[in-house]
Amino acid sequence: MHTKGDTHIPPTPENSSPKASSPGGRFDDEDFPAYSMGRAAELLGVTQAFLRSLDTAKLITPLRSEGGHRRYSRYQLRIAARARELIDQGTPIEAACRIIILEDQLAGAQRINTELRQAQHHPSQAEPPAGTTD
C-alpha cells in the first residue's frame, strides 16, 4: 500500500491508525474514512462523477465499505478540493493530479527535513522521523 507522499493518496483502514483505536479518536483522525461519496461531493460542491474521476486518475483511492461504497477521509477531501481548484483554473486533470502528488511529496520531505534539523539541535530528544526505520 502506498502512503501519503507516494504516487497516490490511498485509503487508510480505520484500524491502522493509532487514533482510530478509540471511538473518540476518530473525530480527530484526518485519515478516518468518515464521509460517503454523496456527502463528500456535497461538502466540496462537486459531482460524484468528479470524485470517481479522481479515483480513476489514481489521485485518491477511497476506502470501500463492506457494501462496496466509497468512503473518504478529511485528508482525501482536502486533496479533492485542491484538484477542483486547479481544474477550475484550467489545468487538465492529469496535470492537476501530478501537481498535487508533487506538492504532497514536497510537504513530506520538508516535514522530515524539519524533524532532522530539530534532532540535530536537540540530540537528547531525538526521535527518528516518521516513516524511517532501520
C-alpha positions, 0 to 999 in steps of 0.5 A: 500500500502506498502512503501519503507522499507516494504516487497516490493518496490511498485509503487508510483502514480505520484500524491502522491508525493509532487514533482510530483505536478509540471511538473518540479518536476518530473525530480527530483522525484526518485519515478516518474514512468518515464521509460517503461519496454523496456527502463528500461531493456535497461538502466540496460542491462537486459531482460524484462523477468528479470524485470517481474521476479522481479515483480513476486518475489514481489521485485518491483511492477511497476506502470501500465499505463492506457494501462496496461504497466509497468512503473518504477521509478529511485528508482525501477531501482536502486533496479533492478540493485542491484538484477542483481548484486547479481544474477550475483554473484550467489545468487538465486533470492529469496535470492537476493530479501530478501537481498535487502528488508533487506538492504532497511529496514536497510537504513530506520531505520538508516535514522530515527535513524539519524533524532532522534539523530539530534532532540535530539541535536537540540530540537528547530528544531525538526521535527518528522521523516518521516513516524511517526505520532501520 
